């Protein structure tokens, strides 16, 4: 029984580390390339475009294209996750 709990704690710790690392990457990209134009007001405006997770990812993809940033799918996902944690709180799709 103890071994089972240790394994569960290890998996949770590993997941938390991975999620934090991806969130850290998203924060780095966002603060480096986006925060100059995209203030906090953008994320709290009444006519919010990113009304769910799919739309949030699409908006991150659209803006990185407009900025000629050439981000990978992982970069786009990391920024979307960072913004979701910080502002939107949309439910993520099941993997």
C-alpha positions as CSV (number, residue, x, y, z in Angstrom):
1,X,0.0,0.0,0.0
2,X,2.8,2.4,0.9
3,X,4.5,1.7,-2.4
4,X,1.3,2.7,-4.3
5,X,1.1,6.0,-2.4
6,X,4.8,6.7,-3.2
7,X,4.2,6.0,-6.8
8,X,1.2,8.4,-6.9
9,X,3.1,11.2,-5.2
10,X,6.0,10.7,-7.6
11,X,3.6,11.0,-10.6
12,X,1.9,14.1,-9.2
13,X,5.3,15.7,-8.5
14,X,6.5,14.9,-12.0
15,X,3.3,16.2,-13.6
16,X,3.6,19.4,-11.5
17,X,7.2,19.9,-12.6
18,X,6.3,19.5,-16.3
19,X,3.3,21.8,-16.0
20,X,5.4,24.4,-14.3
21,X,8.1,24.2,-16.9
22,X,5.6,24.6,-19.7
23,X,3.9,27.4,-17.9
24,X,7.4,29.0,-17.4
25,X,8.1,28.7,-21.1
26,X,4.7,30.3,-21.9
27,X,5.3,33.1,-19.5
28,X,8.8,33.7,-21.0
29,X,7.5,33.9,-24.6
30,X,4.5,36.1,-23.6
31,X,6.5,38.6,-21.6
32,X,9.2,38.7,-24.3
33,X,7.0,39.1,-27.4
34,X,3.4,40.0,-26.4
35,X,3.2,42.1,-23.3
36,X,4.3,45.3,-25.0
37,X,1.0,45.5,-26.9
38,X,-1.2,43.1,-24.9
39,X,-1.9,44.6,-21.5
40,X,-4.1,43.0,-18.9
41,X,-7.0,45.1,-20.1
42,X,-7.0,43.0,-23.3
43,X,-7.7,39.8,-21.4
44,X,-10.6,41.4,-19.4
45,X,-12.4,43.4,-22.1
46,X,-16.1,42.8,-22.5
47,X,-15.8,41.5,-26.1
48,X,-13.5,38.7,-25.2
49,X,-12.6,36.6,-28.3
50,X,-11.0,33.7,-26.4
51,X,-14.2,32.3,-25.0
52,X,-13.0,28.7,-24.7
53,X,-9.7,26.8,-24.8
54,X,-9.9,26.2,-28.6
55,X,-10.4,29.8,-29.3
56,X,-7.6,30.8,-26.9
57,X,-5.2,28.6,-28.8
58,X,-6.4,29.9,-32.1
59,X,-5.9,33.5,-30.9
60,X,-2.3,32.8,-29.7
61,X,-1.7,31.1,-33.1
62,X,-3.1,34.1,-35.0
63,X,-1.1,36.7,-33.1
64,X,2.2,34.8,-33.3
65,X,1.6,34.6,-37.1
66,X,0.8,38.3,-37.3
67,X,4.0,39.0,-35.4
68,X,6.1,36.7,-37.6
69,X,7.3,34.8,-34.6
70,X,7.4,31.3,-36.1
71,X,6.5,29.5,-32.9
72,X,6.2,25.8,-32.7
73,X,2.9,24.1,-31.7
74,X,4.4,23.5,-28.3
75,X,5.3,27.2,-27.9
76,X,1.7,28.2,-28.9
77,X,0.3,25.7,-26.4
78,X,2.7,26.9,-23.7
79,X,1.6,30.5,-24.1
80,X,-2.1,29.5,-24.3
81,X,-1.7,27.5,-21.1
82,X,0.1,30.4,-19.4
83,X,-2.7,32.8,-20.4
84,X,-5.3,30.3,-19.3
85,X,-3.8,30.0,-15.9
86,X,-3.4,33.7,-15.5
87,X,-6.6,35.1,-17.0
88,X,-9.1,32.7,-18.6
89,X,-9.5,29.5,-16.6
90,X,-11.1,27.6,-19.4
91,X,-11.5,23.8,-19.0
92,X,-8.8,22.0,-21.0
93,X,-9.8,19.2,-23.4
94,X,-9.2,15.6,-22.3
95,X,-6.0,14.1,-23.9
